[in-house]
Amino acid sequence: MDVGDEPPIVLDLGSGLRPFGHQVEERYGTDSAIALTAFVTHLHWDHIVGLPFCRPFLRFGGHVDIFGPAQGELSLAEVMDQVVVPPFFPVQVKELHGSIAFHEVGDDIVSVGSAKVLVRSVPHVGSTLGYRIEAGGRSVAYVSDHQQPGDSRTIPESVLELCDGADLVIHDAQYTQEEFPAKATWGHSTIEYAVHVAAEAGARSLVLYHHDPVHTDDDLDRILDGARSTARSTQLGDVVAAAEGMSIDVSGT
């Protein structure tokens, strides 16, 4: 996420981190010392696999502060060293040329430049966080993985707080209602529940996120049409489906 001319704030460390690193180098150059801040929701593979492939993190002079949930007896750094480790990867995080600092965070507010990041726990499988970034009078909520409740209506107070009146909510929308019963304990939400959360929180717009890998582009087009139809009976504004390379301006300018 870009806040003015400040270094971007990174949300999760998935496979998109590699092309993101190339974009950062194009923006700042390869000779400048780049300092970034990243917020990780949880440590499932799809949210951390890009860490050792982001060039600004890998070269001398690069620095990133990574905030994420506590992991019990081991520190966040120790857990990551169990993931980025031979024989699964040639080196450990501490051997990368860039400077990477890990910070455990719970329900809190973290300042990053002119932005404030609200951190709240979110129901999922394992310790998971959601984030709300506020800057310049605008707000973006990021709830990437969210276990839909059994009644498909209740919304945790922590999630409502993250999404409350947000200009943009990025929310887990992995399953259709037909798919959900077979995977009701897998830690994710339906498209309809994502619309429900954003609408109940009074958000202005919604991005459907964490698509199921079996859904084709045609499936997503149909899913999006259905989500928009559902949203018409609410005060929620635009609904879009997340796509690679997508850019959304919430500045209001």
ZIVEN-V516158 format. One record per helix or strand of 2 or more residues. SS is the DSSP state (hx for helix, st for strand). FROM is the first residue (numbers start at 1). LEN is the number of residues. If there is no record, write none. Layout:
[[SS,FROM,LEN] [SS,FROM,LEN]]
This chain:
[[st,9,3] [hx,16,13] [st,35,5] [hx,45,3] [hx,51,3] [hx,55,4] [st,63,6] [hx,76,8] [hx,93,3] [st,99,6] [st,108,5] [st,115,7] [st,129,7] [st,138,6] [hx,157,7] [st,168,5] [hx,177,7] [hx,191,10] [st,206,4] [hx,217,15] [st,239,3]]
